[in-house]
Structures are given as C-alpha cells and as structure tokens.
Amino acid sequence: MQNAKYHLRCLECGKIIPDRYTNTCPEGHDCLLRTVYNRKRIRKLSGKGMFNYIDWLPVEEMLPVNTNPITYKSEELGKELGLENLYLSFSGYWPEKGVFMKTCTFKELEALPTLLRAKERAGEKILVVASAGNTSRAFAEVSSLTGMPVVAIVPRSCIYRMWTTTEPENHDSIFLITVDGDYSDAIATSKEIARREGLLEEGGVRNVARRDGMGVVELEAAFSMKVLPDYYFQAVGSGTGAIAAWETFIRLIDDGRFGRKMPRMVISQNLPFAPMFSAWQDGRAEIIADKDMRNAEVAIKEMYADVLSTRNPAYSIKGGVYDMLASTKPLQGLRINPYRVFGVVGAEPLHGAEPHNGKMYGITNEECKRAEKLFENTEGIDLDPAASVAVASLIKALEEGYVKKEATILLNVTGGGYKRLKKEFKMYEIEERMELKSNSLGQLPLDEIEGELKEFVRAL
C-alpha cells in the first residue's frame, strides 16, 4: 500500500492512503489529508530550483525550472522597525537577489508540483483550477512553459491579472474562462465544470501538492536561517499557505536540526472582508456567514488585496486555520509527533498547547498602503498587495508589543517585483476562450461549455 517515497494519511481516522491524486479521505471524513514522507531529514539539492527539496514534494519527476524563493536577513526594514533578527522570505521577481518567479507570486510553488502530481497520478486528465487571478496565472505560466494543459477560471473583474511572459503561440495549452461574480463564484463554477469527462478538479487546500509546494518557502528559510523562527508572519485568503507553513514547521521539528520550538503563527486578512479574523476574534471554530461575511460582495470590492478574498476559507476543517492557530504554542525541548498536533483519532493532547495562542490581524487598506511604501523604500522592491498585508501586520504586532524586538522573525513576502519584471519582459495577455454568465435561474450553459472543452482536448 505504501508508496516508495510517501503516502497520505487522513487527519480524522489516521487511515493510510495510497496517492492516486487523492484529495479526500475514502471514508468520507471532512478533513485534510497529509503527506507522510519516508525521508524524515530533508536534503537540499542544488541547481534544481524548488525541486532542490523534492524529498518533501509529492512528485517523482523534476522540471528544469529556476523557480525558488529566497530568504535573507533584512538590514534596512529591520533597522527601521528596530528588529535585530528580521528575515524576509521573498517570492517574486528580483534578479539581484537571485529570485526569478515571473508571475511575481509564490503561487508558482503551488502550480509546478500540482501539475506534475496530476500528470503522474491521474494520467491524461486536464486540471481545472479557479482563483482570483494570481493562482490561475501561475498555472497558466507553467502550462505555457511545459505544455501541460490547464483550464483556468477567474472572475471577469480579475482578467487583467491573466498574463504570462511567454508569447501567445505558447498559450494553446491554456483554456481561460471568466465568470460573473467573485473568487467564490469561480470556485463553484470550476467544481461544476470539472465533472465533465477528461477533466480533473485541482482540489484547492485539500491538494497536498499545493500545500507542500508552498512549504518550500519554509524549507528554504530553515536552511538559510539555520533555525526555526520565533514568529512567522503571512497574509491569508483561503489560509492554504499558512497551513502549508505550519505543516512544514512540524516536519522540520521532526527533522531535529533546526530546533524543537513551534513558531508562533501570525496571520492577517485585509479588511473589510476578513471572515476568519472575525470568527477568530469571537473565539469561534466556525464561520457564520451572516456575521463574518455580511455584505460580502460590497466588502470584497473595497479590499486593497482582493486576491485574499474567498467565502470558503480553510478555517474550520480539521487540520485547517483554526487548528493551526490553536496549536502553535512554542514547545521547548519536546520532540513533536505530527499526528498528535493534527489531532488524529486516538492521539493524546499536545503537551503545553493552549488554545488561541496564534494571532490574527485585520488590516485596513490604509495600513496596507503605508506598509507597502515603507517596504519599497527600505528594501528596494515593490510588493504584491497581499504581501503588503503581511508587512502591515508585522508593524501592528510591534506597535502592540506582541513581538519582542530581539525575537527571530520570518516574514513571508508572498509576491513582488512587478515593476522590475516589466523592465525586462513583455507581458502577454492570455486570450479568453469563454465568458460565462448565469441565466435567470442561476444556471450555467453547461452544454456549451462541454462542447468547447471537447474541442480544446481534441486539439491538444
């Protein structure tokens, strides 16, 4: 049953599951699956980009790419904030620092292993992925470079984010669909479309390749810093990236070379649409739509970082954001069993863990803009709006006294370098293949979609 490299485990029942592009427990449990790698001490290869860490990626192959984040100790921003040990993990385009992500976000770290996993585990099926733009752009960029096909679905209002640095003749493997509505509407549409023959739902937060791909950020940081941070900062929409960080820290603690202390997870959302922040402030493990997502459509339009908007975040699911925040008390000198942390059936409570020890901030648009300006002036690179939310949360945590000045801090700068990229590359818009509008009954024209997609598949 066990794969030579890894297997999956259900966080509810503990069942060991062979990976056949499996994203849910066969027993029907509503929880995340986790990859369990046979190699407990991670190696760092060289010259392979993110595949330097292939030991902890759920794929067998490597792609010849230079996609990889960097981690460095901040001098200027750290000095400005009075921090002695501020480390920045940067994902984006910044050649002077040796980082070359041409979509300018860490979503490339998700796209590469996810497309590879689909190819290795699901055969000829074509992935269907939905996002507010950044994730779909990353999948499209990888598709245009490798020829691995993808159906990308984004809100019509986000189509301006759909570009690549590859020329249009390389876009034949990309089928771009726009829909009325927001990110959540795009997700709902993708689920419906993926039911068609020959297509495969990408899986979102349930997809272990996405989470482990983003975990490369923390792996790179561990090898650069030589120690796990005291505090970890990141902005979240669905929460997938923060869950990935938490999981990776657990594996690194089990590795043993980087410390035994779980970092305090500090995450942030962009007001006025911040459903997880609202629920966490109330001490609830469940999101209540009427309370936490009131006037959602209007609130999402008012966000500075609308890529962080989703009405279905991974908050309440076992192994999700709530569990992460409730389980991140630093544990000195304790070797952690990953399944105890995740709450597998039959596990003992995590020693020393206290609920509500993680931290979540709600960040205003003005706070985002001030933080963005400060970062660009000190570090010398522009930010993706989502990254500015994280920077603002660090500033807020310092103002509140939550973070000690001498603490070791890892700030995940999840995107940036657009201005730098535009100086060196032309950005080619991805042609929209279909625009979907619901009829008066809220139904999608599925017959039309099916016909168009069959033509796309035949043409590949």
Phi and psi in degrees as a GROMACS rama.xvg file:
@    title "Ramachandran Plot"
@    xaxis  label "Phi"
@    yaxis  label "Psi"
@TYPE xy
-80.2607  130.539  GLN-2
-67.1146  150.728  ASN-3
-60.965  -27.0926  ALA-4
-105.076  -40.6001  LYS-5
-160.627  167.353  TYR-6
-141.045  175.568  HIS-7
-106.268  152.316  LEU-8
-136.422  134.715  ARG-9
-76.4261  132.542  CYS-10
-79.3133  -8.9293  LEU-11
-92.1183  -51.9032  GLU-12
-107.805  -10.9117  CYS-13
79.9143  6.17437  GLY-14
-62.3744  134.796  LYS-15
-84.6963  129.83  ILE-16
-129.384  124.804  ILE-17
-68.986  147.04  PRO-18
-89.8695  113.203  ASP-19
-121.29  51.6433  ARG-20
55.3283  48.3395  TYR-21
-89.5028  123.864  THR-22
-115.615  -6.19304  ASN-23
-137.764  155.981  THR-24
-67.985  130.858  CYS-25
-60.5248  -21.1809  PRO-26
-83.636  -2.04043  GLU-27
87.6412  10.8495  GLY-28
-71.7851  135.952  HIS-29
-88.4683  81.7489  ASP-30
-155.59  170.611  CYS-31
-79.0521  150.142  LEU-32
-92.8686  156.674  LEU-33
-127.275  139.138  ARG-34
-78.1812  134.594  THR-35
-117.059  111.75  VAL-36
-92.2784  139.533  TYR-37
-65.6397  -35.0573  ASN-38
-83.4087  114.667  ARG-39
-89.1737  -20.7437  LYS-40
-109.517  114.545  ARG-41
-72.0826  135.249  ILE-42
-95.3002  150.696  ARG-43
-113.653  112.895  LYS-44
-79.5577  -172.217  LEU-45
-137.625  148.001  SER-46
76.2086  12.4915  GLY-47
-114.219  10.7353  LYS-48
63.3313  -138.145  GLY-49
-64.8491  -20.5839  MET-50
-77.2565  3.89072  PHE-51
-56.4601  -24.751  ASN-52
-110.717  34.7652  TYR-53
-63.2591  -21.0397  ILE-54
-56.0887  -32.2506  ASP-55
-116.3  35.1886  TRP-56
-122.505  137.863  LEU-57
-82.1794  52.442  PRO-58
-140.039  162.333  VAL-59
-104.403  -34.6726  GLU-60
-87.2191  168.456  GLU-61
-124.413  147.912  MET-62
-105.375  143.273  LEU-63
-76.6329  78.7801  PRO-64
-127.719  159.5  VAL-65
-110.926  24.9807  ASN-66
-71.4192  118.126  THR-67
-166.508  140.896  ASN-68
-77.8236  168.733  PRO-69
-125.232  157.825  ILE-70
-130.637  132.376  THR-71
-146.406  155.947  TYR-72
-80.8063  124.02  LYS-73
-75.9791  131.636  SER-74
-98.7486  -53.3512  GLU-75
-72.8878  -52.1653  GLU-76
-65.1766  -41.3109  LEU-77
-58.8532  -43.1181  GLY-78
-64.151  -42.7742  LYS-79
-61.6136  -36.8179  GLU-80
-92.5431  -3.83286  LEU-81
75.3593  27.3127  GLY-82
-102.716  134.177  LEU-83
-85.8342  -28.2114  GLU-84
-136.495  62.5919  ASN-85
-97.3181  120.476  LEU-86
-111.722  139.042  TYR-87
-112.415  127.423  LEU-88
-99.4857  118.461  SER-89
-114.386  127.597  PHE-90
-120.955  118.782  SER-91
165.095  -150.018  GLY-92
-117.095  112.619  TYR-93
-155.256  77.9463  TRP-94
-54.9977  -36.3102  PRO-95
-62.095  -25.6624  GLU-96
-96.423  -4.80487  LYS-97
83.589  28.7855  GLY-98
-124.448  130.787  VAL-99
-131.688  39.8159  PHE-100
-79.1117  108.974  MET-101
-80.3331  -5.02926  LYS-102
-93.2175  -6.01678  THR-103
68.6081  18.9236  CYS-104
-143.128  160.965  THR-105
-74.0809  2.50599  PHE-106
-64.1133  -21.8151  LYS-107
-61.1244  -30.8661  GLU-108
-67.7941  -24.8493  LEU-109
-79.5764  -44.6094  GLU-110
-65.3108  -43.5115  ALA-111
-60.7842  -56.4542  LEU-112
-70.1493  -27.5184  PRO-113
-67.5372  -45.5015  THR-114
-64.8303  -39.1893  LEU-115
-65.8078  -43.1004  LEU-116
-61.3778  -40.6353  ARG-117
-62.6334  -41.8998  ALA-118
-63.6628  -42.2736  LYS-119
-77.7945  -32.4697  GLU-120
-108.186  -16.6806  ARG-121
-123.761  6.55698  ALA-122
70.655  -128.758  GLY-123
-90.1607  2.94263  GLU-124
-67.6899  149.819  LYS-125
-101.808  130.734  ILE-126
-71.1931  141.356  LEU-127
-115.088  120.965  VAL-128
-128.814  140.396  VAL-129
-123.234  147.5  ALA-130
-165.059  179.812  SER-131
-89.1017  8.50778  ALA-132
134.303  -53.4102  GLY-133
-64.2772  -44.7061  ASN-134
-67.0086  -45.9222  THR-135
-62.996  -36.7173  SER-136
-63.0061  -40.9781  ARG-137
-63.0436  -44.669  ALA-138
-63.9912  -37.8939  PHE-139
-66.4983  -40.4249  ALA-140
-61.4442  -46.495  GLU-141
-64.9144  -39.8883  VAL-142
-61.3411  -43.4389  SER-143
-67.9968  -28.2093  SER-144
-83.2931  -32.1277  LEU-145
-108.115  -19.3886  THR-146
83.3673  -1.68654  GLY-147
-72.1006  121.234  MET-148
-73.3651  153.711  PRO-149
-150.379  142.33  VAL-150
-102.419  115.791  VAL-151
-109.065  132.672  ALA-152
-125.043  126.004  ILE-153
-136.841  156.534  VAL-154
-61.1944  145.444  PRO-155
-55.1647  -36.0831  ARG-156
-69.4954  -12.5866  SER-157
-106.608  9.01322  CYS-158
-64.3699  -23.3113  ILE-159
-64.3743  -17.0528  TYR-160
-84.3353  -5.3452  ARG-161
-95.1765  90.4488  MET-162
-144.917  162.581  TRP-163
-136.959  169.802  THR-164
-94.0447  2.40189  THR-165
-94.3326  149.736  THR-166
-71.439  156.615  GLU-167
-54.2169  -29.8071  PRO-168
-65.3855  -13.219  GLU-169
-94.7028  6.23445  ASN-170
-94.6346  6.28299  HIS-171
-62.7625  -23.8379  ASP-172
-87.6431  3.99188  SER-173
-111.397  123.952  ILE-174
-112.955  102.06  PHE-175
-96.2149  125.957  LEU-176
-119.941  134.554  ILE-177
-110.51  150.501  THR-178
-132.667  154.059  VAL-179
-65.1876  149.626  ASP-180
103.049  -158.726  GLY-181
-114.4  -166.404  ASP-182
-54.3203  -44.6308  TYR-183
-64.0705  -34.4224  SER-184
-67.3426  -36.7997  ASP-185
-64.4485  -40.1334  ALA-186
-63.6036  -46.2859  ILE-187
-60.6627  -40.8667  ALA-188
-64.4393  -42.2952  THR-189
-62.34  -39.0869  SER-190
-62.7992  -39.6739  LYS-191
-68.8691  -44.4507  GLU-192
-66.4652  -37.5531  ILE-193
-65.4384  -11.7001  ALA-194
-74.4269  -13.6376  ARG-195
-68.6121  150.836  ARG-196
-60.7537  136.056  GLU-197
87.7592  -4.37916  GLY-198
-108.776  161.773  LEU-199
-142.569  123.009  LEU-200
-67.5191  129.207  GLU-201
-62.8769  -42.5395  GLU-202
113.607  -17.2966  GLY-203
60.0551  -137.283  GLY-204
-61.9335  -24.7476  VAL-205
-73.9173  -12.3744  ARG-206
-82.4515  113.424  ASN-207
-65.1377  -27.2056  VAL-208
-67.6854  -37.2666  ALA-209
-63.8426  -47.4506  ARG-210
-68.535  -44.5181  ARG-211
-70.1373  -29.3761  ASP-212
-63.3377  -46.0095  GLY-213
-67.9815  -23.6113  MET-214
-64.5564  -14.6377  GLY-215
-59.0377  -29.7552  VAL-216
-56.0462  -49.6943  VAL-217
-72.4627  -31.0926  GLU-218
-66.1241  -45.7599  LEU-219
-61.5747  -40.5859  GLU-220
-63.6575  -42.173  ALA-221
-61.9362  -42.9233  ALA-222
-71.7189  -28.0913  PHE-223
-78.6759  -43.0416  SER-224
-84.6995  -24.4562  MET-225
70.527  5.01716  LYS-226
-157.372  154.155  VAL-227
-76.6375  147.325  LEU-228
-72.9566  161.392  PRO-229
-76.4212  -36.1952  ASP-230
-132.61  142.499  TYR-231
-124.987  127.166  TYR-232
-116.318  134.993  PHE-233
-158.945  145.647  GLN-234
-85.4158  150.299  ALA-235
-137.073  150.842  VAL-236
-116.316  -72.114  GLY-237
-80.8074  -24.5144  SER-238
95.06  -2.41562  GLY-239
-58.8322  -44.7918  THR-240
-64.4223  -39.3029  GLY-241
-69.844  -38.4888  ALA-242
-61.5934  -41.4824  ILE-243
-60.0582  -41.6407  ALA-244
-63.3121  -45.6684  ALA-245
-59.8171  -46.5775  TRP-246
-60.7511  -41.3789  GLU-247
-67.7561  -39.1382  THR-248
-60.6831  -38.4227  PHE-249
-62.4045  -44.0721  ILE-250
-64.2381  -39.6254  ARG-251
-67.6694  -35.554  LEU-252
-64.718  -40.8125  ILE-253
-66.9071  -30.8845  ASP-254
-59.7308  -44.2288  ASP-255
95.8388  -13.4159  GLY-256
-88.8478  -10.5411  ARG-257
-115.938  7.60501  PHE-258
117.331  165.741  GLY-259
-112.102  10.9811  ARG-260
-108.024  122.818  LYS-261
-72.0243  126.008  MET-262
-61.579  150.625  PRO-263
-75.3257  124.213  ARG-264
-88.1825  119.358  MET-265
-119.644  110.77  VAL-266
-118.949  164.713  ILE-267
-147.564  151.142  SER-268
-125.549  157.905  GLN-269
-93.6401  114.857  ASN-270
-68.8883  149.404  LEU-271
-91.9443  -2.47699  PRO-272
-103.143  99.3716  PHE-273
-145.257  68.9765  ALA-274
-63.1695  -37.6453  PRO-275
-69.8116  -40.4534  MET-276
-59.3053  -43.6432  PHE-277
-62.146  -46.6543  SER-278
-66.9122  -41.7794  ALA-279
-64.8589  -39.2059  TRP-280
-61.4621  -31.5826  GLN-281
-85.6982  -3.31422  ASP-282
74.0955  23.1779  GLY-283
-99.094  143.604  ARG-284
-89.5542  -4.84032  ALA-285
-121.748  143.818  GLU-286
-89.1578  131.141  ILE-287
-106.602  113.305  ILE-288
-56.1386  -46.2664  ALA-289
-65.877  -21.7756  ASP-290
-101.74  -45.2803  LYS-291
-91.2342  -17.1893  ASP-292
-130.81  38.5367  MET-293
-65.4025  135.492  ARG-294
52.8019  46.0493  ASN-295
-57.5519  -44.3444  ALA-296
-60.0213  -44.2585  GLU-297
-68.7923  -43.7925  VAL-298
-61.7521  -40.8251  ALA-299
-63.4241  -39.7692  ILE-300
-65.7783  -22.9062  LYS-301
-89.5563  -5.20486  GLU-302
-73.0301  142.767  MET-303
-74.1872  -39.1345  TYR-304
-112.417  72.9819  ALA-305
-70.4193  -9.70179  ASP-306
-66.1113  -14.8453  VAL-307
-90.2135  9.09216  LEU-308
-93.8914  127.343  SER-309
-155.633  140.946  THR-310
-87.0635  -2.11  ARG-311
-129.433  60.0669  ASN-312
-71.4781  160.917  PRO-313
-86.143  65.1998  ALA-314
-95.9352  -53.8293  TYR-315
-88.0092  -20.6926  SER-316
-59.6766  143.799  ILE-317
-60.8547  129.155  LYS-318
88.0343  7.01853  GLY-319
-95.5792  -158.666  GLY-320
-63.1225  -43.3366  VAL-321
-60.9004  -45.9049  TYR-322
-61.8739  -39.2696  ASP-323
-61.0222  -49.5057  MET-324
-67.1967  -30.6432  LEU-325
-83.7279  -2.37678  ALA-326
-128.509  22.217  SER-327
-113.245  31.638  THR-328
-69.0985  132.544  LYS-329
-57.2195  136.553  PRO-330
-121.763  99.6041  LEU-331
-74.9969  129.313  GLN-332
66.9379  22.0392  GLY-333
-117.681  126.132  LEU-334
-81.0346  120.479  ARG-335
-92.3742  134.645  ILE-336
-85.7494  116.195  ASN-337
-55.5506  -34.0341  PRO-338
-78.3245  -21.8921  TYR-339
-69.2479  -43.3889  ARG-340
-60.0126  -41.9565  VAL-341
-79.6278  -7.86711  PHE-342
77.7909  37.1177  GLY-343
-65.8456  146.644  VAL-344
-53.1047  133.492  VAL-345
90.6179  -8.05386  GLY-346
-80.5218  151.437  ALA-347
-78.865  157.772  GLU-348
-60.1126  147.696  PRO-349
-69.9627  121.875  LEU-350
-60.8247  131.217  HIS-351
82.1251  -5.95467  GLY-352
-75.4979  138.401  ALA-353
-125.903  138.122  GLU-354
-65.0537  154.584  PRO-355
60.9542  32.3903  HIS-356
-89.6137  -23.9521  ASN-357
-70.4604  175.867  GLY-358
-136.222  140.962  LYS-359
-134.042  137.571  MET-360
-117.162  148.097  TYR-361
-103.468  124.306  GLY-362
-114.005  129.129  ILE-363
-78.6309  163.739  THR-364
-60.6162  -40.4356  ASN-365
-65.228  -39.1425  GLU-366
-63.5516  -38.1358  GLU-367
-60.4047  -48.5467  CYS-368
-66.0489  -38.9319  LYS-369
-65.9153  -42.2469  ARG-370
-65.1516  -40.6648  ALA-371
-61.1985  -44.4463  GLU-372
-63.7203  -43.5278  LYS-373
-61.4751  -44.0447  LEU-374
-63.3792  -46.548  PHE-375
-64.5425  -38.1701  GLU-376
-69.5286  -32.4952  ASN-377
-91.816  -43.9579  THR-378
-93.3717  -22.5689  GLU-379
88.5001  21.1205  GLY-380
-143.501  145.852  ILE-381
-80.929  158.988  ASP-382
-113.667  150.327  LEU-383
-69.2271  143.753  ASP-384
-52.8113  -35.9295  PRO-385
-62.2099  -38.9142  ALA-386
-67.1568  -32.4929  ALA-387
-64.9259  -28.8763  SER-388
-63.94  -42.4514  VAL-389
-65.4897  -43.0924  ALA-390
-60.8011  -42.6797  VAL-391
-63.3208  -35.0731  ALA-392
-68.5248  -34.7259  SER-393
-64.2727  -43.8763  LEU-394
-60.3111  -43.025  ILE-395
-65.5616  -40.4148  LYS-396
-63.7954  -35.8218  ALA-397
-69.2388  -42.9149  LEU-398
-61.922  -34.1964  GLU-399
-82.5964  -10.5277  GLU-400
79.1263  14.6585  GLY-401
-70.2169  -32.5229  TYR-402
-108.672  133.558  VAL-403
-79.2813  141.432  LYS-404
-60.4868  -32.1765  LYS-405
-88.2005  -2.19044  GLU-406
-66.9356  153.339  ALA-407
-87.0897  120.757  THR-408
-121.881  134.548  ILE-409
-113.424  117.559  LEU-410
-104.9  116.767  LEU-411
-86.0025  103.75  ASN-412
-90.1841  96.9128  VAL-413
-79.9582  -4.88132  THR-414
-170.715  150.694  GLY-415
167.04  173.282  GLY-416
93.1287  17.8061  GLY-417
-61.8223  -43.2333  TYR-418
-63.0885  -40.8395  LYS-419
-65.8431  -41.2583  ARG-420
-62.7074  -42.97  LEU-421
-63.2097  -23.2056  LYS-422
-72.9761  -23.7827  LYS-423
-113.851  -20.4674  GLU-424
-133.529  151.726  PHE-425
-90.0782  139.549  LYS-426
-101.225  121.556  MET-427
-100.911  124.687  TYR-428
-66.8422  141.576  GLU-429
-86.9  128.53  ILE-430
-68.4044  131.664  GLU-431
-74.8088  126.284  GLU-432
-88.1891  -35.1579  ARG-433
-147.338  145.75  MET-434
-118.409  119.642  GLU-435
-102.276  129.873  LEU-436
-127.421  130.915  LYS-437
-68.4207  147.769  SER-438
-80.0727  -171.808  ASN-439
-63.4124  -19.8616  SER-440
-96.1618  5.68666  LEU-441
76.8126  18.6092  GLY-442
-99.7376  146.167  GLN-443
-89.8758  149.274  LEU-444
-75.8132  75.0557  PRO-445
-66.4318  -33.0278  LEU-446
-62.2616  -42.898  ASP-447
-64.1452  -41.9634  GLU-448
-61.5413  -46.0507  ILE-449
-61.429  -42.4372  GLU-450
-63.2754  -44.7903  GLY-451
-63.3578  -42.0197  GLU-452
-68.9433  -34.9668  LEU-453
-61.9277  -40.5346  LYS-454
-62.3162  -41.1725  GLU-455
-61.9655  -45.2164  PHE-456
-64.7986  -42.3442  VAL-457
-64.4369  -31.5456  ARG-458
-77.5903  -15.3185  ALA-459
